[in-house]
Amino acid sequence: MTEHVPYVVVGAGAMGLATTWQLARRGHRVLALERFARGHSHGASHGATRNFNNAYTAAHYLDLLALARAEWDELSRTTGEPLLRLHGLLTHGDDAVVAQVHDALVARGERAEVLGAVEAARRWSGMRFGGDVLFTPDAGVVRAAAALDALEVGARRHGADVRYGQRVVALEERGDGVSLTIDDGERRYDVVADTAVVTSGAWTPGILPPSFPLPRLTVTEESPAHFSPVSPDARWPSFNHLVARGTYPGPTYGMPTPGEGVKVGFHHVGPVVDPDHRTFRPVPELAAALHDYVAEWFPGLEPDSAEPISCTYTSTDSEDFVLDRRGRIVVGAGFSGHGFKFTPAVGSVLADLATDDTARAAEAFWIR
């Protein structure tokens, strides 16, 4: 028997659960389908923390960030689960970028302060700095694992049907809706939805019809690591370090993760992979470079204490997101390693696109 639903969301990681929550809280009946088990580590949504990083200059990201902050707060209120830990963010390594981000944030009424390297090292003794440092106190981390739980709880409270272990093996738009065939491991069944939202991360290209005009998405396996602090009493902010090109593989980012240490990683330097055939191990050369980087720039961390993490980036060529609609199919994809902080705002935008075929996201997110 074929099930009929108004809205189906394919992929129930962070973005899919956020879309499901946003649709359900607006009173819509929605079915969310996730190929893997709850809490899996195959994609990009697992782990305890993600940077809540506000160091942007582009208006479309700052607009999305403002919406995300409001929606994180709303989700926290409705579930009673605090999801943001705002211990501040440091951005350094390029004085020109530091100045540009400072000016963009101040122009919008955000708190931002530029410090010299000596003053920054005095405040955060576990880190080293070589130039101007931007401190934004209203940034920090998203408690990522808790956020996924809160989104699912919130969605279910509003009547959403969230199913795990449900692999979509066919998706086709036709005159009366979007037809999906799903394999749950024991049987195959069909669903027809008025509108489908595809938020399947690295698996998005394989789910959409071949004719769908999706831009190129490149999947890489990234390997940040947690490092142990030298002193358990040290203060740790989140951070972006715009490392000079050629000295290390790429810029770095990081944040404290209670119980696990301080997360440090290179941004977007990992090898291209098939998401179904990953090693879940760091590239030795990149792991060695990360060790050397921590030894040079973090006097407050033990460089030999690395506990590697494996995750994927699914990136567009521009590293801008894809938030758009064609026909009855809405797509959220290409979050390029910097999407998690925006999760509930992305869900809101995708819900707008799903419920109003005249709605548009910011132009930077359109399919070209």
Summary of the structure (lengths in Angstrom):
residues: 368
radius of gyration: 20.7
end to end distance: 38.0
largest distance: 68.6
contacts: 1288
relative contact order: 0.20
helix: 30%
strand: 30%
